[in-house]
Amino acid sequence: MMQPNPQYPNAETRLTLTAREQEIIRHIAQGSQNDGIAYEMGISTNTVKTHIGNIMRKFGLHNRTQIAMSLTPHVTAPKPVRPHAP
């Protein structure tokens, strides 16, 4: 499968991002740093860095700003958490 051009992302972008990568992108768009993302997601800072590197490599991006600008409009919204019934 061809990777979408990061300058012109389309609906296929969603298909090439894992759920974790989409979550990382949402955090980056909110301005979170790696330590904060790791804490919120319950993963290590090194795992966050790995996900960010994978995102950059997939789409030919070079920094977090490019990730936020190019990909945020194309990630799916997180699923709402339903409270447990008593």
C-alpha positions in Angstrom: 0.0 0.0 0.0 1.4 3.4 -0.9 1.8 5.9 1.9 -0.2 9.1 1.5 1.8 12.3 0.8 2.0 14.2 4.1 1.3 17.5 2.3 -2.0 16.1 1.1 -3.2 13.6 3.7 -6.5 11.9 2.9 -8.9 9.4 4.3 -6.4 6.6 3.8 -4.2 8.2 6.5 -6.5 6.7 9.1 -5.8 3.3 7.7 -2.0 3.5 8.0 -2.0 4.7 11.6 -2.4 2.4 14.6 -4.7 3.3 17.4 -1.7 4.1 19.6 -0.2 6.3 16.9 -3.5 8.2 16.6 -3.5 8.7 20.4 0.0 10.0 20.3 -0.9 12.5 17.5 -3.9 13.8 19.6 -1.5 14.3 22.6 1.0 16.1 20.4 -1.7 18.4 19.0 -2.6 19.3 22.6 1.0 20.4 23.2 1.9 17.5 25.5 5.5 16.5 25.9 6.8 13.0 25.8 6.9 12.5 29.6 3.3 13.7 29.9 2.1 11.5 27.0 3.9 8.5 28.5 2.2 9.1 31.9 -1.3 9.6 30.4 -1.0 6.4 28.2 0.7 4.3 30.8 3.8 3.6 28.6 7.4 4.5 28.8 8.9 7.7 27.4 11.0 5.5 25.1 7.9 3.9 23.7 6.4 7.3 23.0 9.6 8.2 21.2 9.3 5.0 19.1 5.7 5.8 18.1 6.7 9.3 17.2 9.6 8.1 15.1 7.3 5.6 13.4 4.8 8.3 12.5 7.5 10.6 11.1 9.0 7.8 9.0 5.6 6.7 7.6 4.7 10.1 6.4 8.2 11.7 5.8 7.8 14.2 8.5 10.6 15.9 10.5 9.1 17.3 13.7 6.2 17.4 16.1 4.7 20.5 14.5 4.5 18.8 11.1 2.8 15.8 12.8 0.2 18.1 14.5 -0.4 20.2 11.4 -0.5 17.4 8.8 -2.2 14.5 10.6 -4.4 15.8 13.4 -7.3 16.6 11.1 -7.3 12.9 9.9 -7.2 10.9 13.2 -10.4 9.5 14.6 -11.8 10.8 17.8 -11.2 8.7 20.9 -14.0 6.4 21.8 -16.0 7.7 24.8 -15.5 5.8 28.1 -18.8 4.5 29.4 -19.2 4.4 33.2 -20.0 1.0 34.6 -23.6 0.5 35.8 -23.9 -0.3 39.5 
